[in-house]
Amino acid sequence: MFALLFAISASAANLDPFFAALGKVESSGNSKAVNKKETALGIYQIRPAYFKDSNVKGNHEQVFDPVFARRVCEAYFKKYEKKAFDNGDFETLARLHNNGPSWAKSKSKTNQYWNKIQKNLK
């Protein structure tokens, strides 16, 4: 049992640097940020449709809590790009966050966003 738990935890990607960069790009690290035009909230600027699509229980306003917001993002990433999430593929996760599940069809639209994320990775 211990070996199985160790293998699972050893293979899990460390997404902390990605989430730090995502927060800087989206809101300058402000967990109370609001984009009224897009109704995007919190540190990761989560829109209502993104929240709903994540299937996380609760309500959209809860994304002001950075821990809850990260859970929403993680659920969304696992839903659409599980392999990228498991492997710590920051580029794919950034592009997904920026342009939604069909990001690969218009990858060039997310180039500028990915460049911003890269500049903020530690």
C-alpha positions in Angstrom: 0.0 0.0 0.0 2.8 2.5 0.9 4.6 1.8 -2.4 1.4 2.5 -4.3 0.9 5.8 -2.4 4.5 6.8 -2.9 4.3 6.0 -6.6 1.2 8.1 -7.0 2.6 11.1 -5.1 6.0 10.8 -6.7 4.4 11.1 -10.2 2.2 14.0 -9.4 3.3 17.2 -11.0 4.1 20.3 -8.9 1.8 22.9 -10.2 2.6 25.6 -7.6 4.8 27.6 -9.9 2.2 27.5 -12.6 -0.6 28.7 -10.3 1.7 31.5 -9.0 2.3 32.6 -12.6 -1.4 32.3 -13.5 -2.3 34.5 -10.5 0.2 37.1 -11.5 -0.9 37.3 -15.1 -4.7 37.2 -14.4 -5.0 39.5 -11.4 -1.5 40.6 -10.2 -2.1 38.2 -7.4 -5.3 39.9 -6.2 -7.8 37.3 -4.9 -10.5 39.9 -4.8 -10.1 41.0 -8.4 -13.2 41.6 -10.5 -13.5 42.1 -14.2 -17.0 43.4 -14.6 -17.0 43.2 -18.4 -16.4 39.5 -18.4 -17.8 38.7 -14.9 -14.4 37.1 -14.1 -13.6 36.8 -10.4 -10.7 36.2 -8.1 -7.0 35.5 -8.5 -7.4 33.4 -11.6 -10.2 35.5 -13.1 -12.7 32.6 -13.4 -15.8 33.3 -15.4 -19.2 31.9 -14.6 -19.2 29.4 -17.5 -15.7 28.2 -16.6 -16.9 27.7 -13.0 -20.0 25.8 -14.1 -18.0 23.7 -16.5 -15.6 22.6 -13.7 -18.5 20.8 -11.9 -17.1 21.9 -8.5 -19.9 22.2 -6.0 -20.6 25.7 -4.7 -21.2 29.1 -6.3 -19.2 31.3 -8.6 -18.5 33.9 -5.9 -16.5 31.4 -3.9 -13.6 31.8 -6.4 -12.6 34.8 -4.3 -11.1 32.2 -2.0 -7.7 31.2 -3.7 -7.9 27.6 -2.4 -11.4 27.2 -3.9 -10.4 28.9 -7.1 -7.4 26.6 -7.5 -9.7 23.6 -7.0 -12.0 24.9 -9.8 -9.1 25.3 -12.1 -7.7 21.9 -11.3 -11.1 20.3 -12.0 -11.4 22.1 -15.3 -7.9 21.1 -16.3 -8.5 17.5 -15.4 -11.7 17.5 -17.3 -10.2 18.8 -20.6 -6.5 18.1 -20.4 -5.9 15.4 -17.8 -2.6 14.2 -19.3 -1.3 17.8 -19.3 -2.4 18.2 -15.7 -0.8 15.0 -14.6 2.4 15.7 -16.4 2.7 19.4 -15.4 2.4 20.7 -19.0 2.1 24.3 -18.1 1.8 25.5 -21.7 -1.2 23.3 -22.4 -2.9 24.3 -19.1 -2.2 28.0 -19.8 -3.7 27.8 -23.3 -6.7 25.9 -22.0 -7.3 28.5 -19.2 -7.0 31.3 -21.6 -9.1 30.1 -24.6 -11.2 27.1 -23.4 -11.4 23.5 -24.5 -11.0 24.2 -28.2 -7.8 26.2 -27.7 -5.8 23.9 -30.0 -7.9 24.8 -33.0 -6.7 28.4 -32.7 -3.4 27.9 -30.8 -2.0 31.2 -32.2 -4.7 33.2 -30.3 -3.0 32.0 -27.0 0.6 32.7 -27.9 0.7 36.1 -26.2 -0.9 34.7 -23.1 1.5 31.7 -22.9 4.4 34.2 -23.3 3.1 36.2 -20.3 2.8 33.0 -18.2 6.3 31.9 -19.1 7.7 35.3 -18.0 6.1 34.9 -14.6 7.2 31.3 -13.9 9.8 31.1 -11.2 
